[in-house]
Amino acid sequence: MYFAALLARTDDGWEASDTELDNVETLADLADLARETSSGDDTVLALIEQEGAWFGVVRVDGEDDPRVFVSNAVVAGRSSYGAMLVDELIGRDDTDADELDDLDLDGTEDGEPDPVEDETEGTDAAEPRPHGPLGDYELLSDLGVSGKELLALDGDALSEIADLLGCTEVLEAVR
């Protein structure tokens, strides 16, 4: 089960809205959805979480390219929304979608990785193989969440992020 919310930073503070990702197929779709909730060049954070297995943060500042962080690329790569973010981060386009198994991602939907005996066996050394956190871990630094803090988050990470941003009540209202 997923939880997704948008946090928009306005002159009056943070405003949250839950969001449905049913029509989101690409990072561009997610960025457009985030921009629709903001007025002007406000910062909008799209927060996505799957049952504590992984979380993702997409930051959209006006018309700038979105910045993305995924807590666990292996596990996220096995879910539809997580795979969308991981694919963007490693530079895969839609034509590569059938090659997802080539990445040899070993996570499961519930976040418990399968044991891997030899991580290099049967793979091309030049092929990107995401493991662990992936993306811009400093994307919230100017908002009060350091990269070190973001990398250390586990469990109910979105609530912890909201706490560090000072908007826990706003996020919990849409949960």
GROMACS elastic network, one bead per residue, 0.5 to 0.9 nm:
[ bonds ]
;  ai    aj funct       b0    kb
    1    49     6  0.84261   500
    1    50     6  0.57636   500
    1    51     6  0.59934   500
    2    48     6  0.69877   500
    2    49     6  0.56321   500
    2    51     6  0.65075   500
    3    18     6  0.81124   500
    3    19     6  0.84395   500
    3    20     6  0.88434   500
    3    47     6  0.79780   500
    3    48     6  0.57690   500
    3    49     6  0.52369   500
    3    50     6  0.64215   500
    3    51     6  0.78630   500
    3   175     6  0.76901   500
    4    17     6  0.88749   500
    4    18     6  0.60745   500
    4    19     6  0.57717   500
    4    20     6  0.70534   500
    4    21     6  0.75493   500
    4    46     6  0.71509   500
    4    47     6  0.55020   500
    4    49     6  0.64453   500
    4    50     6  0.88177   500
    4   175     6  0.86828   500
    5    16     6  0.67936   500
    5    17     6  0.56318   500
    5    19     6  0.53208   500
    5    20     6  0.83206   500
    5    45     6  0.81384   500
    5    46     6  0.59086   500
    5    47     6  0.53018   500
    5    48     6  0.67416   500
    5   171     6  0.77080   500
    5   174     6  0.75553   500
    5   175     6  0.81003   500
    6    15     6  0.81229   500
    6    16     6  0.55462   500
    6    17     6  0.52906   500
    6    18     6  0.61712   500
    6    19     6  0.67567   500
    6    33     6  0.89950   500
    6    34     6  0.67292   500
    6    37     6  0.79094   500
    6    44     6  0.66396   500
    6    45     6  0.55871   500
    6    47     6  0.61931   500
    6    48     6  0.89078   500
    6   171     6  0.86959   500
    7    14     6  0.63156   500
    7    15     6  0.56000   500
    7    17     6  0.66844   500
    7    18     6  0.87981   500
    7    34     6  0.86341   500
    7    37     6  0.88423   500
    7    43     6  0.82555   500
    7    44     6  0.54978   500
    7    45     6  0.50120   500
    7    46     6  0.65079   500
    7    47     6  0.77164   500
    7   167     6  0.89369   500
    7   170     6  0.85651   500
    7   171     6  0.75932   500
    8    13     6  0.82415   500
    8    14     6  0.55603   500
    8    15     6  0.51860   500
    8    16     6  0.63203   500
    8    17     6  0.84919   500
    8    34     6  0.82216   500
    8    37     6  0.72055   500
    8    38     6  0.62059   500
    8    39     6  0.88995   500
    8    42     6  0.66587   500
    8    43     6  0.58472   500
    8    45     6  0.63710   500
    8    46     6  0.87548   500
    9    12     6  0.79000   500
    9    13     6  0.57287   500
    9    15     6  0.64822   500
    9    16     6  0.89035   500
    9    38     6  0.81568   500
    9    42     6  0.58316   500
    9    43     6  0.53325   500
    9    44     6  0.62034   500
    9    45     6  0.83347   500
   10    13     6  0.51252   500
   10    14     6  0.59529   500
   10    15     6  0.72195   500
   10    38     6  0.80241   500
   10    39     6  0.79909   500
   10    42     6  0.60787   500
   10    43     6  0.76847   500
   11    14     6  0.83233   500
   11    42     6  0.86264   500
   12    15     6  0.84281   500
   13   167     6  0.83053   500
   14   165     6  0.88090   500
   14   166     6  0.84529   500
   14   167     6  0.63466   500
   14   170     6  0.71354   500
   14   171     6  0.89335   500
   15   167     6  0.83403   500
   15   170     6  0.64437   500
   15   171     6  0.80831   500
   16   167     6  0.87999   500
   16   170     6  0.58363   500
   16   171     6  0.57378   500
   16   172     6  0.88723   500
   16   173     6  0.79862   500
   16   174     6  0.68268   500
   17    37     6  0.84764   500
   17   170     6  0.86924   500
   17   171     6  0.77778   500
   17   173     6  0.86353   500
   17   174     6  0.60034   500
   17   175     6  0.89661   500
   18   171     6  0.85351   500
   18   174     6  0.54945   500
   18   175     6  0.71307   500
   19    33     6  0.89301   500
   20    23     6  0.77066   500
   20    24     6  0.83829   500
   21    24     6  0.50644   500
   21    25     6  0.82079   500
   21    30     6  0.79538   500
   21    81     6  0.83080   500
   22    25     6  0.80289   500
   23    29     6  0.79037   500
   23    30     6  0.89690   500
   24    27     6  0.77494   500
   24    28     6  0.84940   500
   24    29     6  0.53039   500
   24    30     6  0.58615   500
   24    33     6  0.82970   500
   24    81     6  0.83792   500
   25    28     6  0.82949   500
   25    29     6  0.63817   500
   25    30     6  0.78197   500
   25    80     6  0.87705   500
   25    81     6  0.78851   500
   25    84     6  0.71872   500
   26    29     6  0.51499   500
   26    30     6  0.65130   500
   26    31     6  0.87115   500
   26    81     6  0.86634   500
   26    84     6  0.61315   500
   26    85     6  0.79730   500
   26    88     6  0.83211   500
   27    30     6  0.50169   500
   27    31     6  0.60965   500
   27    32     6  0.85448   500
   27    58     6  0.86869   500
   27    66     6  0.80153   500
   27    84     6  0.68405   500
   27    85     6  0.66489   500
   27    88     6  0.70647   500
   28    31     6  0.50121   500
   28    32     6  0.60949   500
   28    33     6  0.85609   500
   28    65     6  0.89544   500
   28    66     6  0.82578   500
   29    32     6  0.51081   500
   29    33     6  0.61932   500
   29    34     6  0.86606   500
   30    33     6  0.50434   500
   30    34     6  0.62108   500
   30    35     6  0.86467   500
   30    46     6  0.77835   500
   30    58     6  0.83712   500
   31    34     6  0.50258   500
   31    35     6  0.61495   500
   31    36     6  0.86604   500
   31    44     6  0.89247   500
   31    46     6  0.82555   500
   31    58     6  0.79055   500
   31    59     6  0.82088   500
   31    60     6  0.63137   500
   31    65     6  0.83808   500
   31    66     6  0.65311   500
   32    35     6  0.50248   500
   32    36     6  0.62276   500
   32    37     6  0.89487   500
   32    60     6  0.89783   500
   33    36     6  0.51988   500
   33    37     6  0.68504   500
   34    37     6  0.54514   500
   34    38     6  0.68679   500
   34    44     6  0.60395   500
   34    45     6  0.73575   500
   34    46     6  0.67100   500
   34    59     6  0.86900   500
   34    60     6  0.68936   500
   35    38     6  0.53014   500
   35    39     6  0.78612   500
   35    40     6  0.83413   500
   35    41     6  0.83671   500
   35    42     6  0.83930   500
   35    43     6  0.87557   500
   35    44     6  0.72176   500
   35    60     6  0.72137   500
   35    61     6  0.82941   500
   35    62     6  0.69302   500
   35    63     6  0.80987   500
   36    39     6  0.78127   500
   37    44     6  0.78969   500
   38    41     6  0.72215   500
   38    42     6  0.57780   500
   38    43     6  0.75847   500
   38    44     6  0.68330   500
   38    62     6  0.84343   500
   39    42     6  0.61753   500
   40    62     6  0.66822   500
   41    44     6  0.89038   500
   41    60     6  0.89071   500
   41    61     6  0.60172   500
   41    63     6  0.73985   500
   42    60     6  0.82736   500
   42    61     6  0.61649   500
   42    62     6  0.61803   500
   43    59     6  0.70329   500
   43    60     6  0.57976   500
   43    62     6  0.68003   500
   44    58     6  0.81810   500
   44    59     6  0.58737   500
   44    60     6  0.52001   500
   44    61     6  0.64904   500
   44    62     6  0.83947   500
   45    57     6  0.65466   500
   45    58     6  0.56046   500
   45    60     6  0.63441   500
   45    61     6  0.87990   500
   46    56     6  0.79890   500
   46    57     6  0.57343   500
   46    59     6  0.64374   500
   46    60     6  0.80117   500
   47    55     6  0.73755   500
   47    56     6  0.59162   500
   47    58     6  0.66231   500
   47    59     6  0.88075   500
   47   158     6  0.70099   500
   48    54     6  0.84351   500
   48    55     6  0.55122   500
   48    56     6  0.51007   500
   48    57     6  0.65269   500
   48    58     6  0.84826   500
   48    81     6  0.82869   500
   48    82     6  0.85355   500
   48   158     6  0.80131   500
   49    52     6  0.65683   500
   49    53     6  0.75873   500
   49    54     6  0.59389   500
   49    56     6  0.64064   500
   49    57     6  0.89107   500
   49   156     6  0.85886   500
   49   157     6  0.81578   500
   49   158     6  0.72707   500
   50    53     6  0.56259   500
   50    54     6  0.57012   500
   50    55     6  0.63963   500
   50    76     6  0.84463   500
   50    79     6  0.87215   500
   50    82     6  0.88455   500
   50   109     6  0.84847   500
   50   110     6  0.83051   500
   50   111     6  0.88332   500
   51    54     6  0.74365   500
   51    55     6  0.87676   500
   51   110     6  0.74699   500
   51   111     6  0.85171   500
   51   155     6  0.84029   500
   51   156     6  0.84271   500
   52    55     6  0.72495   500
   52   110     6  0.85282   500
   52   111     6  0.79038   500
   52   154     6  0.74176   500
   52   156     6  0.59394   500
   52   157     6  0.75297   500
   53    71     6  0.88724   500
   53    72     6  0.80174   500
   53    75     6  0.70533   500
   53    76     6  0.79760   500
   53   109     6  0.77973   500
   53   110     6  0.61983   500
   53   112     6  0.80144   500
   53   154     6  0.85762   500
   53   155     6  0.74143   500
   54    70     6  0.72872   500
   54    71     6  0.56033   500
   54    72     6  0.56365   500
   54    73     6  0.81287   500
   54    75     6  0.66798   500
   54    76     6  0.60817   500
   54    82     6  0.82643   500
   54   111     6  0.73432   500
   54   154     6  0.82779   500
   54   155     6  0.83136   500
   54   157     6  0.86407   500
   55    69     6  0.83726   500
   55    70     6  0.59479   500
   55    71     6  0.54587   500
   55    72     6  0.74541   500
   55    76     6  0.78163   500
   55    82     6  0.82176   500
   55   154     6  0.88972   500
   55   156     6  0.89837   500
   55   157     6  0.71069   500
   55   158     6  0.74822   500
   56    68     6  0.72951   500
   56    69     6  0.55599   500
   56    71     6  0.62151   500
   56    72     6  0.86187   500
   56    76     6  0.85440   500
   56    82     6  0.74828   500
   56    85     6  0.79232   500
   56   158     6  0.88852   500
   57    67     6  0.81108   500
   57    68     6  0.57915   500
   57    69     6  0.52508   500
   57    70     6  0.65920   500
   57    71     6  0.86867   500
   57   139     6  0.85247   500
   57   158     6  0.89284   500
   58    66     6  0.63790   500
   58    67     6  0.55985   500
   58    69     6  0.65448   500
   58    70     6  0.87350   500
   58    85     6  0.87717   500
   58   139     6  0.85116   500
   59    65     6  0.87812   500
   59    66     6  0.54841   500
   59    67     6  0.50664   500
   59    68     6  0.64322   500
   59    69     6  0.87502   500
   59   139     6  0.70376   500
   59   140     6  0.82079   500
   60    63     6  0.75463   500
   60    64     6  0.68040   500
   60    65     6  0.69703   500
   60    67     6  0.67003   500
   61    64     6  0.56104   500
   61    65     6  0.77026   500
   61    66     6  0.71775   500
   61    67     6  0.88245   500
   62    65     6  0.85259   500
   63    66     6  0.84306   500
   64    67     6  0.88008   500
   67   135     6  0.78852   500
   67   136     6  0.65321   500
   67   139     6  0.65790   500
   68    85     6  0.73456   500
   68    88     6  0.87316   500
   68    89     6  0.74379   500
   68   134     6  0.83484   500
   68   135     6  0.55899   500
   68   136     6  0.57916   500
   68   137     6  0.81240   500
   68   139     6  0.74685   500
   69    85     6  0.82117   500
   69    86     6  0.88952   500
   69    89     6  0.85057   500
   69   133     6  0.74432   500
   69   134     6  0.58757   500
   69   136     6  0.52063   500
   69   137     6  0.59019   500
   69   138     6  0.86923   500
   69   139     6  0.75992   500
   70    73     6  0.61056   500
   70    76     6  0.74467   500
   70    82     6  0.77100   500
   70    85     6  0.73599   500
   70    86     6  0.73312   500
   70   132     6  0.84948   500
   70   133     6  0.57065   500
   70   134     6  0.52571   500
   70   135     6  0.62567   500
   70   136     6  0.84601   500
   70   137     6  0.84625   500
   71    75     6  0.89191   500
   71    76     6  0.80482   500
   71   132     6  0.67040   500
   71   134     6  0.65435   500
   71   135     6  0.86256   500
   71   137     6  0.89776   500
   71   150     6  0.83775   500
   71   151     6  0.71384   500
   71   153     6  0.82155   500
   71   154     6  0.84901   500
   72    75     6  0.56815   500
   72    76     6  0.59675   500
   72    77     6  0.83444   500
   72   130     6  0.86772   500
   72   131     6  0.68429   500
   72   134     6  0.68755   500
   73    77     6  0.56245   500
   73    78     6  0.86599   500
   73    82     6  0.76219   500
   73    83     6  0.81529   500
   73    85     6  0.87870   500
   73    86     6  0.62217   500
   73   105     6  0.83882   500
   73   107     6  0.87422   500
   73   130     6  0.58090   500
   73   131     6  0.55789   500
   73   132     6  0.55042   500
   73   133     6  0.58884   500
   73   134     6  0.60100   500
   74    77     6  0.53470   500
   74    78     6  0.70680   500
   74    86     6  0.88077   500
   74   104     6  0.88323   500
   74   105     6  0.52681   500
   74   106     6  0.62002   500
   74   107     6  0.53248   500
   74   108     6  0.85431   500
   74   113     6  0.81673   500
   74   129     6  0.87653   500
   74   130     6  0.64226   500
   74   131     6  0.53629   500
   74   132     6  0.64502   500
   74   133     6  0.86027   500
   75    78     6  0.55600   500
   75    79     6  0.73332   500
   75    82     6  0.79399   500
   75    83     6  0.89346   500
   75   105     6  0.74907   500
   75   106     6  0.72000   500
   75   108     6  0.60092   500
   75   109     6  0.68831   500
   75   110     6  0.82371   500
   75   111     6  0.57869   500
   75   112     6  0.79525   500
   75   113     6  0.73340   500
   75   131     6  0.87694   500
   75   132     6  0.85577   500
   76    79     6  0.54497   500
   76    80     6  0.79948   500
   76    81     6  0.75876   500
   76    83     6  0.58911   500
   76    84     6  0.88654   500
   76    85     6  0.81926   500
   76    86     6  0.72330   500
   76   107     6  0.76661   500
   76   108     6  0.86752   500
   76   109     6  0.81139   500
   76   111     6  0.84834   500
   77    80     6  0.74736   500
   77    81     6  0.82508   500
   77    82     6  0.53111   500
   77    84     6  0.77737   500
   77    85     6  0.81105   500
   77    86     6  0.60861   500
   77    87     6  0.79431   500
   77   100     6  0.83424   500
   77   105     6  0.68367   500
   77   106     6  0.89120   500
   77   107     6  0.76582   500
   77   130     6  0.88240   500
   78    81     6  0.88822   500
   78    82     6  0.70271   500
   78    83     6  0.62286   500
   78   100     6  0.89423   500
   78   105     6  0.72588   500
   78   106     6  0.81182   500
   78   107     6  0.63483   500
   78   108     6  0.62986   500
   78   109     6  0.63454   500
   79    82     6  0.52056   500
   79    83     6  0.57004   500
   79    84     6  0.84480   500
   79   108     6  0.83205   500
   79   109     6  0.64123   500
   80    83     6  0.52247   500
   80    84     6  0.63487   500
   80    85     6  0.89845   500
   81    84     6  0.50881   500
   81    85     6  0.65826   500
   81    86     6  0.87783   500
   82    85     6  0.51926   500
   82    86     6  0.61074   500
   82    87     6  0.84306   500
   83    87     6  0.57716   500
   83    88     6  0.83829   500
   83   100     6  0.87181   500
   84    87     6  0.52885   500
   84    88     6  0.63579   500
   84    89     6  0.88231   500
   85    88     6  0.51696   500
   85    89     6  0.62687   500
   85    90     6  0.87953   500
   86    89     6  0.50360   500
   86    90     6  0.62090   500
   86    91     6  0.84359   500
   86    92     6  0.84746   500
   86   130     6  0.81098   500
   86   134     6  0.76100   500
   86   135     6  0.84575   500
   87    90     6  0.53445   500
   87    91     6  0.59801   500
   87    93     6  0.69430   500
   87    94     6  0.86528   500
   87    96     6  0.87785   500
   87    97     6  0.84630   500
   87   100     6  0.89418   500
   88    91     6  0.51087   500
   88    92     6  0.59789   500
   88    93     6  0.72441   500
   89    92     6  0.77304   500
   89   134     6  0.74122   500
   89   135     6  0.63011   500
   90   128     6  0.70302   500
   90   129     6  0.86854   500
   90   130     6  0.78743   500
   90   134     6  0.88620   500
   90   135     6  0.88522   500
   92    95     6  0.78646   500
   92    96     6  0.59717   500
   92    97     6  0.78238   500
   93    96     6  0.55834   500
   93    97     6  0.71618   500
   94    97     6  0.52608   500
   94    98     6  0.84844   500
   95    98     6  0.73099   500
   95    99     6  0.85627   500
   96    99     6  0.53407   500
   96   100     6  0.71925   500
   97   100     6  0.57624   500
   98   101     6  0.76484   500
   98   102     6  0.88528   500
   99   102     6  0.53484   500
   99   103     6  0.75574   500
  100   103     6  0.57450   500
  100   104     6  0.77220   500
  100   105     6  0.81438   500
  101   104     6  0.54042   500
  101   105     6  0.69996   500
  102   105     6  0.81271   500
  102   123     6  0.75921   500
  102   127     6  0.86406   500
  102   129     6  0.89902   500
  103   106     6  0.89592   500
  103   123     6  0.81640   500
  103   127     6  0.76745   500
  103   128     6  0.73028   500
  103   129     6  0.56463   500
  103   130     6  0.78174   500
  104   119     6  0.84540   500
  104   123     6  0.81907   500
  104   129     6  0.75825   500
  105   108     6  0.88826   500
  105   113     6  0.89348   500
  105   129     6  0.77979   500
  105   130     6  0.79005   500
  105   131     6  0.81412   500
  106   112     6  0.88253   500
  106   113     6  0.55652   500
  106   114     6  0.56597   500
  106   115     6  0.77180   500
  106   116     6  0.74720   500
  107   110     6  0.81453   500
  107   111     6  0.60690   500
  107   112     6  0.61214   500
  107   114     6  0.63745   500
  108   111     6  0.52684   500
  108   112     6  0.57008   500
  108   113     6  0.58677   500
  108   114     6  0.74766   500
  109   112     6  0.76822   500
  110   113     6  0.87064   500
  113   116     6  0.85919   500
  116   119     6  0.62325   500
  117   121     6  0.86903   500
  118   121     6  0.54773   500
  118   122     6  0.89780   500
  119   122     6  0.85074   500
  119   123     6  0.82615   500
  120   123     6  0.57574   500
  120   124     6  0.80008   500
  120   125     6  0.74986   500
  121   124     6  0.87727   500
  123   126     6  0.86226   500
  123   127     6  0.74414   500
  124   127     6  0.54171   500
  124   128     6  0.87898   500
  125   128     6  0.79601   500
  125   129     6  0.89626   500
  126   129     6  0.89543   500
  130   133     6  0.81486   500
  130   134     6  0.71063   500
  131   134     6  0.75295   500
  133   137     6  0.81980   500
  133   151     6  0.71810   500
  134   137     6  0.76624   500
  135   138     6  0.88794   500
  135   139     6  0.89402   500
  136   139     6  0.55863   500
  136   140     6  0.89489   500
  136   147     6  0.84020   500
  137   140     6  0.75381   500
  137   141     6  0.83653   500
  137   146     6  0.80123   500
  137   148     6  0.78767   500
  137   150     6  0.65446   500
  137   151     6  0.68735   500
  138   141     6  0.51568   500
  138   142     6  0.82198   500
  138   145     6  0.80224   500
  138   146     6  0.62989   500
  138   148     6  0.83223   500
  138   150     6  0.79980   500
  139   142     6  0.76493   500
  139   143     6  0.85291   500
  139   145     6  0.84992   500
  139   146     6  0.84526   500
  139   147     6  0.76215   500
  140   143     6  0.51880   500
  140   144     6  0.65619   500
  140   145     6  0.52153   500
  140   146     6  0.65276   500
  140   147     6  0.73638   500
  140   150     6  0.81737   500
  140   165     6  0.89625   500
  141   144     6  0.53591   500
  141   147     6  0.63544   500
  142   145     6  0.72796   500
  142   146     6  0.79293   500
  143   146     6  0.83693   500
  143   164     6  0.87168   500
  143   165     6  0.66337   500
  144   164     6  0.66735   500
  144   165     6  0.63027   500
  145   148     6  0.81897   500
  145   149     6  0.61788   500
  145   150     6  0.65500   500
  145   161     6  0.73399   500
  145   164     6  0.62605   500
  145   165     6  0.70824   500
  146   149     6  0.51551   500
  146   150     6  0.62557   500
  146   151     6  0.86428   500
  147   150     6  0.50283   500
  147   151     6  0.60876   500
  147   152     6  0.85710   500
  148   151     6  0.52130   500
  148   152     6  0.62671   500
  148   153     6  0.89504   500
  149   152     6  0.51487   500
  149   153     6  0.64800   500
  150   153     6  0.54714   500
  150   154     6  0.89991   500
  150   157     6  0.85330   500
  150   161     6  0.78062   500
  151   154     6  0.84684   500
  153   156     6  0.80028   500
  153   157     6  0.54641   500
  153   158     6  0.87890   500
  153   160     6  0.74619   500
  153   161     6  0.83235   500
  154   157     6  0.54139   500
  154   160     6  0.88189   500
  155   158     6  0.86339   500
  156   159     6  0.57172   500
  156   160     6  0.65761   500
  156   161     6  0.89531   500
  157   161     6  0.60903   500
  157   162     6  0.85542   500
  158   162     6  0.61282   500
  158   163     6  0.85055   500
  158   171     6  0.86103   500
  159   162     6  0.50080   500
  159   163     6  0.60835   500
  159   164     6  0.86482   500
  159   168     6  0.64357   500
  159   171     6  0.75200   500
  159   172     6  0.77420   500
  160   164     6  0.62291   500
  160   165     6  0.85805   500
  160   168     6  0.80521   500
  161   164     6  0.51067   500
  161   165     6  0.61357   500
  161   166     6  0.85017   500
  161   167     6  0.86489   500
  161   168     6  0.82379   500
  162   166     6  0.59696   500
  162   167     6  0.50375   500
  162   169     6  0.82943   500
  162   170     6  0.82927   500
  162   171     6  0.67085   500
  162   172     6  0.88281   500
  163   166     6  0.50123   500
  163   167     6  0.59610   500
  163   169     6  0.85815   500
  164   167     6  0.77824   500
  164   168     6  0.82745   500
  165   168     6  0.77641   500
  166   169     6  0.84331   500
  166   170     6  0.89640   500
  167   170     6  0.52632   500
  167   171     6  0.63965   500
  167   172     6  0.86621   500
  168   171     6  0.53130   500
  168   172     6  0.60342   500
  168   173     6  0.85293   500
  169   172     6  0.50990   500
  169   173     6  0.60537   500
  170   173     6  0.53233   500
  170   174     6  0.71838   500
  171   174     6  0.56125   500
  171   175     6  0.65216   500
